[in-house]
């Protein structure tokens, strides 16, 4: 009996290791806990056993979200969660050791997943399980990633003070690289409804730009400065962090920013 129990334990351990290497496990990676806090809806706690989530992004339809964990093993740095079935899956197995994932975003319409590593952005087809395109950013360390609501434009922020705009119809190199931050860029965001983009960084500044995208493929996007909120979240000491997060309101021309100074700012009437 003891030998049989040892064999069973060894098989379970071998199976668990194989699942972690393949990145296809739904139970050992995350534990879903349903709570009774709300009468309607689903209040869920997702707990990863070894490392925490670095970023979380929702799909436009609301049933899926993707989390990234740069400190996890290469096959588990990107995990897709489905709320309706309370399941989690790591669909990508191509992340190399030492090239940690920094952020991930869904395409608003197609089954594509944009994954930003330190120096490049990889676009994966989720249903076909293959790499579609790799964007060559020229950045030393990518800090953030966002996808335009139309799906054909990608915005990057980097720790080397750059904001890079990609037009996927024009190729794998940046359509335009903007250098107006004096320190590392922490967040870049497109507005989901209005032609606006925003960025923030360790310099404590928040920038809002007019970013018009046209249906005419012969017409390049129009990028113009609109607002510069200087020292919106001023670092308390030299070398400290500044503005850490940005979020646009989904229907209004409003912007929220959060900083290392423990403050949350609201900017309205941006148009």
C-alpha positions in Angstrom: 0.0 0.0 0.0 2.8 2.4 0.8 4.5 1.7 -2.5 1.2 2.3 -4.3 0.8 5.6 -2.5 4.3 6.7 -3.3 3.7 5.8 -7.0 0.5 7.9 -7.0 2.3 10.8 -5.4 5.1 10.6 -7.9 2.6 10.5 -10.8 0.8 13.6 -9.4 4.1 15.5 -9.0 5.2 14.5 -12.5 1.9 15.6 -13.9 2.0 18.9 -12.1 5.5 19.7 -13.3 4.5 18.8 -16.9 1.4 21.1 -16.7 3.5 24.0 -15.3 6.1 23.5 -18.1 3.4 23.4 -20.8 1.4 26.3 -19.3 -1.9 24.7 -19.8 -3.1 24.1 -16.3 -6.2 25.7 -15.0 -6.2 24.6 -11.4 -2.6 24.5 -10.1 -1.8 28.0 -11.5 -4.6 29.9 -9.9 -7.2 29.3 -7.3 -10.7 30.7 -8.0 -12.7 31.6 -4.9 -16.3 32.6 -5.2 -17.4 35.0 -2.4 -20.9 35.9 -1.2 -20.3 39.6 -0.9 -22.7 40.5 -3.7 -26.1 39.1 -4.4 -25.7 39.4 -8.2 -22.6 39.1 -10.2 -19.4 37.2 -9.4 -16.9 38.4 -6.8 -13.8 36.3 -7.4 -10.4 36.1 -5.8 -7.6 34.8 -8.0 -4.5 33.7 -6.2 -1.3 32.7 -7.9 0.7 30.4 -5.6 4.2 31.8 -6.2 4.3 35.3 -7.8 1.9 38.2 -8.0 0.3 39.8 -11.1 2.2 42.7 -12.6 -0.6 44.0 -14.8 -4.2 43.0 -15.6 -6.2 44.0 -18.8 -9.8 43.2 -19.8 -11.1 42.1 -23.1 -13.7 44.4 -24.6 -16.5 41.8 -24.2 -15.8 41.5 -20.5 -15.6 37.7 -20.1 -11.8 37.5 -20.5 -8.9 39.2 -18.8 -5.2 38.7 -19.1 -2.6 39.0 -16.3 1.1 39.2 -16.6 3.7 38.3 -14.0 7.4 39.1 -14.9 8.7 37.1 -12.0 7.0 33.9 -13.0 8.5 31.1 -15.0 8.7 31.8 -18.8 5.7 29.7 -19.7 3.5 31.3 -17.0 4.2 35.0 -17.4 1.0 35.5 -19.4 -2.2 33.9 -18.2 -5.7 34.4 -19.7 -8.7 34.1 -17.4 -12.3 33.4 -18.3 -14.8 34.6 -15.7 -17.9 32.6 -16.9 -16.1 29.3 -16.5 -13.7 30.4 -13.7 -10.8 28.9 -15.6 -7.2 30.1 -16.3 -4.8 29.1 -19.0 -1.3 30.1 -20.1 -1.5 30.0 -23.9 2.0 31.1 -24.7 5.2 29.0 -24.5 7.6 31.1 -26.5 8.8 33.5 -23.9 12.5 33.1 -23.5 14.3 33.2 -20.1 15.6 36.7 -19.3 13.1 38.5 -21.6 10.3 39.1 -19.0 6.8 40.1 -20.1 5.9 43.6 -19.1 2.3 44.0 -20.3 -0.3 42.3 -22.4 -3.5 43.6 -24.2 -6.3 42.0 -26.2 -7.1 43.1 -29.7 -10.6 44.8 -29.5 -12.1 42.6 -32.3 -9.8 39.9 -33.5 -8.4 36.9 -31.5 -5.0 38.5 -31.1 -3.0 39.1 -28.0 -0.3 41.8 -27.8 2.5 40.9 -25.5 5.2 43.3 -24.6 8.6 42.0 -23.4 11.5 44.2 -22.4 12.5 45.1 -26.0 9.8 43.9 -28.4 6.0 43.4 -28.9 4.8 40.1 -30.1 1.3 39.6 -31.6 -0.1 36.1 -31.1 -3.2 34.5 -32.7 -4.9 32.8 -29.8 -7.1 30.3 -31.7 -4.3 29.2 -34.0 -1.7 29.3 -31.3 1.0 31.0 -33.4 3.1 34.2 -33.6 1.7 36.6 -36.2 4.1 39.5 -36.0 6.9 41.0 -33.9 7.2 44.8 -33.5 10.8 46.1 -33.3 10.6 48.9 -30.8 14.2 50.1 -30.4 13.4 50.6 -26.7 15.8 49.3 -24.0 13.0 48.5 -21.5 9.3 48.7 -22.4 7.2 49.8 -19.4 3.6 49.8 -20.8 1.5 48.9 -23.8 -1.9 49.9 -25.1 -3.9 49.1 -28.2 -6.1 51.7 -30.1 -9.9 50.9 -30.0 -9.7 50.4 -33.8 -7.1 47.7 -33.3 -4.6 48.9 -36.0 -2.4 51.1 -33.7 -0.2 50.3 -30.8 1.2 52.7 -28.2 4.3 52.0 -26.0 6.0 53.6 -23.1 9.6 52.9 -22.1 12.0 53.5 -19.3 14.3 55.3 -21.7 11.8 58.3 -21.9 10.1 57.3 -25.1 6.5 57.0 -26.3 6.4 55.0 -29.5 3.4 54.8 -31.9 3.0 51.9 -34.2 0.7 51.8 -37.3 0.4 48.0 -38.0 -0.5 48.7 -41.6 2.9 50.5 -42.1 5.2 47.8 -40.8 7.0 46.5 -37.7 8.9 49.7 -36.8 7.5 52.8 -35.0 5.5 55.2 -37.1 6.5 57.9 -34.7 8.6 58.1 -31.6 7.9 61.0 -29.1 10.4 62.2 -26.6 8.9 64.8 -24.3 9.3 63.1 -20.9 12.5 63.8 -19.0 12.4 60.5 -17.1 11.0 57.0 -17.5 7.5 56.7 -18.9 5.3 54.5 -16.8 1.9 54.5 -18.5 0.5 55.2 -22.0 -3.2 55.1 -22.8 -5.6 55.7 -25.7 -9.1 57.0 -24.9 -11.7 54.3 -25.9 -14.0 56.9 -27.5 -12.3 60.3 -28.1 -9.2 61.0 -30.2 -7.0 61.4 -27.2 -3.9 59.7 -25.7 -2.1 60.3 -22.5 1.2 59.4 -20.9 2.9 59.9 -17.5 6.3 59.2 -16.0 8.7 59.5 -13.2 9.2 63.2 -13.9 5.8 63.7 -12.3 4.2 65.1 -15.5 1.0 64.0 -17.3 0.6 64.8 -21.0 -2.6 64.7 -23.0 -2.3 64.7 -26.8 -4.8 64.8 -29.6 -4.5 61.6 -31.6 -6.8 61.3 -34.6 -6.9 58.1 -36.6 -8.5 58.2 -40.1 -10.3 55.6 -42.1 -8.4 56.7 -45.2 -5.3 54.5 -45.2 -3.4 57.1 -47.2 -3.8 59.6 -44.4 -1.4 59.4 -41.4 -2.6 59.8 -37.8 -2.6 63.3 -36.5 -0.8 63.8 -33.2 -0.9 67.3 -31.5 -0.2 68.4 -27.9 -3.3 69.4 -25.9 -2.5 69.6 -22.2 0.7 69.4 -20.1 0.0 69.0 -16.4 3.5 69.7 -15.0 4.4 68.1 -11.6 1.0 66.5 -11.3 2.5 64.1 -8.9 5.8 65.6 -7.9 8.4 63.0 -6.6 9.0 63.7 -2.9 12.8 63.2 -3.4 15.2 63.2 -6.4 15.2 59.7 -8.0 11.8 58.7 -6.5 8.8 57.5 -8.6 6.4 60.0 -10.0 3.1 59.2 -11.8 2.5 55.4 -11.7 -0.9 54.9 -13.4 -3.4 56.5 -15.9 -7.0 55.6 -16.8 -9.4 57.4 -19.1 -13.1 57.5 -18.3 -14.9 55.1 -20.8 -17.4 57.7 -22.1 -16.3 61.1 -20.9 -13.2 63.2 -21.8 -11.8 62.7 -18.3 -8.5 61.3 -17.1 -7.5 59.9 -13.8 -3.9 59.6 -12.6 -2.3 58.0 -9.6 1.1 58.7 -8.2 3.7 57.6 -5.7 2.6 60.6 -3.6 -0.5 58.6 -2.7 -2.8 61.0 -4.5 -5.4 60.4 -7.2 -6.1 63.3 -9.6 -9.0 63.9 -12.0 -8.6 66.0 -15.2 -11.7 66.9 -17.1 -12.7 69.0 -20.1 -9.8 67.7 -22.0 -11.3 68.4 -25.4 
